[in-house]
């Protein structure tokens, strides 16, 4: 027995040592939990019993040059969901099915959104801009499904509807790629962002700082009481160079056109400020914010984000002839008094090139040649000038390169001439190419905004201003106001006599030539019509013009393109006339 006692004693001592050691470890852990990490775990507990109900801040407003609101905000009701503690994903299906019928959304889509809220452990919007009748029905569901609630917040609103839609753009929900990029910048998974146009360009400036209410919630996600209210801060306001009356005339002119496809660009030739930038077909951005999923889906299905004004590339046709004339006159290749006979066609070797006037214009010189837009006259003058010089002057007028307007999607068009041809796989250049180039056909492609810059340069006698749409930005948070300054892209060094000849010919085109439908009593209007051949269908209708009060400098330059519209004289010129009238505060 004594021997066995001596054997057990070391084992008991080891057992007590283990007990004491375990107790010490447990004590240290309690100290860590209750003292060292007391604040951290208290905050975690606080988070578990509270939820931040975010309220979207009003985006900054967008105004025209006269203070007309183009994009503003309205109060709206949104349906939110607060995920309950320990909520199983499988339990969300009945909620999704019941809500689907109330807010006209597919239950599968709703279920996916609810699951995202649970995964992110955050409140999420299920529907926005809800009508009052829907709100009452949803109030009943709140008693059945804890975590469902309604909040009031700011919703984007476009007072003029379809007005300048491709320029203003619209807001929408983030896709997964945008969410990954913006998550670290304070955006929430259900935040709306600018998706197109100025809404996208100025996203950082227009976005405000969201407010919200920190609420106490129970384990089921039911709201108990308000703990804290955080007020939102609105975004910065943008003032544009746009003139709402001029833009409206441009938009309506395109909508009333035969094809409702095309573009209008109006610039101030004194500084490059954009007065109107219209692309058709357009869209109503308010429809994209509707609570009716069917309307949103239909709008998206018919939505074309293609901006014809900056991304559409077309043969310029006869509105290119002033550049051809400028090249020939300035280089003394063309004598303004030289007579060319137009029988309605032009023979070059075995090829026949027609004039638009099949019976012929008879005797033509510079002024009647441009006034009547005689193709045969320009075939002759183009060959005298040469393709290389015409190409050189096209580049001087800014063709073949982007204007670099601050909008996504601008195209550079395509310059056409011996030099550009030499850089391609086909290095040869024929007289037939020069003949085509002399009337703005062939491989030459331009955008409406490029030709608006050309019209402005002719109006101001040689200055290429970069088109801009921002007048100023009023920052919301103690930052000095930003004021846009005009930017000069280049200059065109023509002789005064050349400018005089080009401008006078464009005046005659309006007073007695092909552009008579753009004439306005009491205003000095000068322009050039064009009908550009289109291998895919009917000709495109063009018109390029600028205008001034008598004795004053021109204050508007405008270019109109109607896709497949036919004759520029009867289709595009009347639209430009309405735009010019609006710019001078007049109507027919």
Secondary structure by P-SEA (a helix, b strand, c coil): caaaaaaaaaaaaaaaaaaaaaaaaaaaaaaaacccaaaaaaaaaaaaaccccccccccbbbbccccccccccccbbbbbbbbccccccccaaaaaaaaaaaacccaaaaaaaaaaaaaacbbbbccccccaaaaaaaaaacccccccbbbbbbbbbbcccccccccccbbbbbcaaaaaacccccccccccccccccccccccccccbbbbbbcccccccccccccbbbbbbbcbbbbbcccaaaaaaaaaaaaaccccccbbbbbcccccccccccccccccccccccccaaaaaaaaaacccccccccccccccccaaaaaaaaaaaaccccccbbbbbccccccccbbbbccccccccccccaaaaaaccaaaaaaaaaaacaaaaaaaaaaaccccccccccccccccccccaaaaaacccccccaaaaaaaaaccccbbbcaaaaaaaaaaaaacbbbbcccccccccccccccbbbbbbbbcccccccaaaaaaaaaaaaaaaacccccccccccccccbbbbbbbbccccbbbbbbbccccccccccbbbbbbbccccccccccaaaaaaaaaaaacccc
